[in-house]
Amino acid sequence: MAKLIDITGKALSGEWGTDDEKGIGIPVLRTTNFTNEGVVDYTDVVTRIITKKNISEKYLKPGDIIIEKSGGSDKQPVGRVIYFNGPEKKYLFNNFTGLLRVKEPNKWFPKYVFYSLFGNYRRGGTLPFENKTTGLHNLKTDDYVSRYEVKEAKYSKQIEISEYLDKLYFIIKMREKELVELDTLIKARFIELFEDGQSPIRTVEELCSEIVDCPHT
């Protein structure tokens, strides 16, 4: 086992800045851009005016892992992670999140490290590091990063495991899409069969030869 702190170092804190009234700001990912599947949701990305210097290292790049530091609820623990695979030097992340970046990507495959953290979260591994204050759930991020351990494996094995899990995710998403399409088809067929306006409206008495009244209790 290897300590996460040795793999990524401490989580970098995010930036929030000020309101972008002119629409010229920097896109910033928030916890609302997190999904429970570990992927980024880009449908509602805000832009912010950030004037701090020396933020170049905080621009996200492919392979980065963003961890939720504040958020969650009684039903959803804080500590979710998402894997960033978007364009480089475009997005920042806000102050309710932290950045974990693998220091030696030729030794530790970033997606493998992500899946380790993702699986740990799904098993409830962040719960012991959760701190609740006035309804807000906070992750003791430094404590968590310093104590969490990733299973060591050959680099080729890390890639193999990651690709296998990627394929599983793809299959699951395809099945979900097929189920949605099937549900739509079934609803359409019901409309065709019962609401096409051509079939005569019949009463229950006309359709049934006998109606039996069940005993009442």
Buried (B, 14 or more C-beta within 10 A) or exposed (E): EBEBBEBBBBBBBBBBBEEBEEEEBBBBBBBEBBEEEBBBEEEEBBBBEBEEEEBEEBBBBEBBBBBBBBBBEEEEBBBBBBBBBBEEEEBBBBBBBBBBBBEEEEEBBBBBBBBBBBEBBEEEBBEEBBEEEEEEBBBBBEEBBEEBBBEEBEEEEBBBBBEEBEEEBEEEEEEEEEEEEEEEEEEEEEEEEEEEEEEEEEEEEEEEEEEEEEEEE
